[in-house]
Amino acid sequence: MSFFDEGDEPTRTRARPARPREPDTAARGPAPPDRQTARTRQAVALGAIIILLILIVLGVKGCLDSRKDNALKDYNRNVTAVVEDSANTVGKPFFQRMGSGARNAQDLQVQVNQLRLAAEDDVKRAQSFDVPGDMKAAQRNLELVLNLREEGLQKIADQIPAALGRGQTSEAAVNKIAAEMQSFLASDVVYQARTAPLIKDALDKNGISGQQIASSQFMPNVSWLSPATVGDALGRTTSGGTGSTGTPAPGLHGHSLDSTSVGNVTLQPEAPGVTNRVAAGANPTVAVKFTNGGQNNETDVKVSISLKGGGKTISQTKTVGQTTAGQASTVNIPLGQTPPIGTPTTLTVSIAKVPGEKTVDNNRSTYTIIWNR
């Protein structure tokens, strides 16, 4: 083989094996976590979301509860303010003015009407309250209380001119004023029995303690239900403690016989072995002492005596124009003739029952008397 022949052969080169390409981790990001890790991360995220939701709910509930508690407290404070205003700036001045009505007759109706306007303002004020749902029942009763007071003042103011007049018209007006006082008593009862307990119940149900619930007393005492009390305040009298319909005024009525005497001898009631010996004279006078034990003044009270014995009966009656509640009266009743001398006689003394009187066993007494010259 020639040198040139050997040089013409093609030269063989060995290809180097290609190096495997490394993955481009920077471009593709981290490898995805395994399934267990993913689930753990999801559970943690869900738990965080749940905790956040619970905190949000609790926060909202706390805000709502705080807002509700504040609304209940605010309502109680508003009620306290309006009922205190009603009692102190309307009720007290009204009864003070009525109590001096006889001295203040000319301006009394104007003054009562001014107080009625103040009572009307209290009604409007209460109607404007922001009332929580738990206080709805209390609010209805509160408005009833204030309306009763405002309407009572209106009706009383309307009757004052007639009550300050004369005759039967005056008496009828006095009776109507006394009857209208029932509205004030009813307002006190409704507040104490319904409004205040309902407010307390709502506060208690919501766990609110330490709150002062106001009391309210518009009418100072029940004597104002009596026409006699109203009549006295206005300088007028009524008949028999009865209203314009003839029915007895509220309260106790009646009298009790205290003692009976003739001259300087106080008679002992009839009993076995008890005989009163009394100087007769030409026309002896029987003095009867008795007490009005009721709560009403009474008028035209009849006191009677009846003497029996010696074959004859002597009867006399005297009318007492007016008796005052809680006070004693004495009436002197002449026999009008000489009683039987030297023989036992029976004297019966009685006080007539007045309208509304229920107990009459202490209105009457009998005495055994022997009259001497």
Secondary structure, DSSP 8 states (H G I E B T S, - for coil): --HHHHHTS---------------HHHH-S----HHHHHHHHHHHHHHHHHHHHHHHHHHHHHHHHHHHHHHHHHHHHHHHHHHHHIIIIIHHHHHHHHTTTTSHHHHHHHHHHHHHHHHHHHHHHHTS---GGGHHHHHHHHHHHHHHHHHHHHHHHHHHHHTS-HHHHHHHHHHHHHHHHHHHHHHHHIIIIIHHHHHHHHHHTT--S--------SS-GGGGSHHHHHHHTT---STTB-TTS-B-SS---EEEEEEEETTEE-----TT--EEEE--SS-EEEEEEEE-SSS-EEEEEEEEEEEETTEEEEEEEEEEEE-TT-EEEEEEE-SS---BSSEEEEEEEE---TT----TTSEEEEEEEEE-
